[in-house]
C-alpha cells in the first residue's frame, strides 16, 4: 500500500494555487483581496488551522459567482495544462505511481480540489488511480470548501475509504501531513522546505529523505 501527497510530491508547485492564479487573471480586481490571504497562509508557520482558514477564504473570494459547471470547465482546462507545463511535475514520482499500481493499492491523498486533480492525473496517464481530495460546495453563488482534506482530515478520509494506514508507505513534502505520517508504517519525505524538513525529521527520525 502506497499513499502519495500531490502538491510538492508529484508536482513541484501547488495545483490549487495555480488554478486560483488563472482565475484571478480573469478577475484581476480580486487580487487585492486574495493576496493578503496567501501571505497569511505563507507566514502561519506551525499554526496550520490559520493557514487552512486563509486558504478556504481565498477559494471563496476567487471563485465567487462561478457556477459549478463553469468551475469544472476551468479546472479541467487548467489541470490538463499543468500536466504539460515545463517543470511542473516530478516525472520520477509520477512513474513511481505507475510502477506501484502494478503490484499494490495506490492512493493519492491531497488537499487540492477533486475535479482539478482528476484532470491533472488523467493528463499524466493516471486516470485510474484512487483519489481522495477536497470538495467544493456550489449550492450558493459563493462556493465554499465543503471538505478540506488537510491535516488530520486525511486520516479520517482514508479510514472511510477502508485504507489501512498502518500498513502504508506515505510520500509527503509538508509538515502539514505530520498527523498522517505519524500513523503510516513508513514515511518518505520528498523535497521538503527547511521548516517541513526540520519538523518531519524531528518527529520521524527514521524517515527516508529525498532532496
C-alpha positions in Angstrom: 0.0 0.0 0.0 1.4 3.4 -1.0 0.0 6.8 -0.3 1.1 9.9 -2.2 0.5 13.5 -1.4 0.1 15.6 -4.6 1.5 19.1 -4.3 5.2 19.1 -3.8 5.5 15.4 -4.3 4.0 14.5 -7.7 4.2 18.2 -8.6 6.8 21.0 -7.9 4.0 23.6 -7.3 0.7 24.0 -5.6 -2.1 22.9 -8.0 -4.9 24.9 -6.3 -2.8 28.0 -6.1 -2.1 27.7 -9.8 -5.8 27.4 -10.6 -6.5 30.5 -8.4 -3.9 32.5 -10.3 -5.6 31.6 -13.6 -9.0 32.7 -12.3 -7.5 35.9 -11.0 -6.2 36.7 -14.4 -9.9 36.8 -15.5 -10.9 38.8 -12.4 -7.8 40.9 -11.6 -9.5 43.2 -9.1 -9.9 40.3 -6.7 -6.1 40.1 -6.3 -6.4 42.8 -3.7 -8.5 40.6 -1.5 -6.8 37.2 -2.2 -3.1 38.3 -1.9 -3.2 39.1 1.8 -4.8 35.7 2.4 -1.9 34.0 0.6 0.5 36.0 2.7 -1.2 34.9 5.9 -1.2 31.3 4.9 2.5 31.5 4.0 3.6 33.0 7.3 1.2 31.0 9.5 4.0 28.5 10.3 3.0 25.9 12.8 -0.5 27.3 13.1 -1.9 25.0 10.4 -5.5 26.0 11.3 -4.8 29.6 10.5 -3.3 28.7 7.1 -6.2 26.4 6.3 -8.7 29.0 7.1 -6.9 31.6 5.0 -6.8 29.2 2.1 -10.5 28.5 2.3 -11.3 32.2 2.3 -9.1 32.6 -0.8 -11.1 30.0 -2.6 -14.4 31.6 -1.7 -13.3 35.0 -2.9 -11.6 33.7 -6.1 -14.5 31.6 -7.3 -17.4 33.8 -6.1 -20.1 34.0 -8.8 -18.8 31.0 -10.7 -21.4 28.2 -11.4 -20.3 24.6 -10.8 -20.1 23.7 -14.5 -18.1 26.8 -15.2 -15.7 25.9 -12.4 -15.4 22.3 -13.6 -14.6 23.5 -17.1 -11.9 25.8 -15.8 -10.4 23.1 -13.5 -10.4 20.6 -16.4 -8.5 23.0 -18.7 -6.0 24.1 -16.1 -5.4 20.6 -14.8 -4.5 19.4 -18.3 -2.3 22.4 -18.8 -0.4 21.9 -15.6 0.5 18.3 -16.6 2.2 19.6 -19.7 3.8 22.7 -18.3 7.6 22.6 -18.3 9.0 21.8 -14.8 5.6 21.5 -13.2 5.6 17.7 -12.5 8.1 15.4 -10.9 8.4 12.8 -13.6 10.2 10.3 -11.4 7.4 10.3 -8.8 4.7 10.0 -11.5 6.5 7.0 -12.9 6.8 5.5 -9.3 3.0 5.8 -9.0 2.6 3.8 -12.2 5.0 1.1 -11.0 3.4 0.8 -7.6 0.0 0.4 -9.2 1.2 -2.8 -10.9 1.7 -4.6 -7.6 -0.4 -2.9 -4.9 -3.1 -0.4 -4.0 -2.1 3.3 -4.5 -4.0 6.3 -3.2 -3.4 9.9 -4.0 -4.4 11.8 -0.8 -4.4 15.6 -1.3 -5.8 18.9 0.0 -6.3 20.1 -3.6 -9.7 20.0 -5.2 -11.0 16.8 -6.7 -12.0 17.9 -10.2 -8.8 19.8 -10.7 -6.7 16.8 -9.6 -8.7 14.3 -11.7 -8.0 16.4 -14.8 -4.3 16.7 -13.9 -3.9 12.9 -13.2 -5.7 11.9 -16.3 -3.4 14.1 -18.4 -0.4 12.4 -16.6 -1.7 9.0 -17.6 -3.0 8.2 -14.1 -6.8 8.3 -14.8 -7.4 5.0 -13.0 -5.6 5.8 -9.8 -7.6 6.1 -6.5 -8.0 9.7 -5.3 -9.0 11.3 -2.0 -9.2 15.1 -2.3 -11.0 18.2 -1.1 -14.6 19.1 -2.4 -16.3 22.4 -3.1 -20.0 23.2 -2.4 -21.7 25.2 -5.2 -25.2 25.4 -3.6 -24.8 29.2 -3.3 -23.3 31.9 -5.5 -20.2 31.9 -3.3 -18.6 28.4 -3.5 -17.2 27.2 -0.2 -14.9 24.3 0.7 -17.2 21.5 1.8 -14.4 19.1 2.7 -10.9 20.4 3.2 -8.8 17.3 3.0 -5.8 18.6 5.0 -4.0 17.6 8.2 -5.9 15.1 10.3 -8.8 15.1 7.8 -6.6 13.0 5.6 -6.6 10.3 8.2 -10.4 10.4 8.5 -10.9 10.3 4.7 -8.5 7.4 4.3 -10.2 5.4 7.1 -13.6 6.0 5.5 -12.1 4.6 2.2 -11.0 1.5 4.0 -7.3 2.2 3.8 -5.2 0.5 6.5 -2.8 3.4 7.0 -0.6 1.5 9.5 0.5 -0.8 6.6 1.2 2.0 4.1 4.2 3.9 2.9 3.4 7.6 2.7 5.2 10.1 0.4 4.9 13.8 1.5 6.8 17.1 1.4 5.0 19.0 4.1 4.8 19.2 7.9 1.0 19.7 7.5 0.9 16.0 6.8 2.6 15.1 10.1 -0.6 13.6 11.6 -0.8 11.1 8.8 2.9 10.5 8.7 2.9 9.5 12.4 0.3 6.8 11.7 1.8 5.4 8.4 4.1 2.4 8.6 6.8 4.3 6.7 7.2 7.9 5.5 9.3 9.2 2.6 9.9 13.0 2.8 10.2 14.4 -0.7 12.0 17.8 -1.4 10.7 19.5 1.8 11.1 23.1 2.7 13.6 23.8 5.5 10.8 24.1 8.0 9.0 20.9 7.0 12.3 19.0 6.8 13.1 20.0 10.4 9.6 19.3 11.8 9.2 16.0 10.0 12.6 14.6 10.8 12.3 15.6 14.5 9.1 13.6 14.7 10.1 10.8 12.4 13.9 10.4 12.7 13.8 7.1 10.7 12.0 8.6 7.7 13.7 8.4 4.3 14.6 11.8 2.9 14.7 12.7 -0.9 16.2 16.1 -1.6 
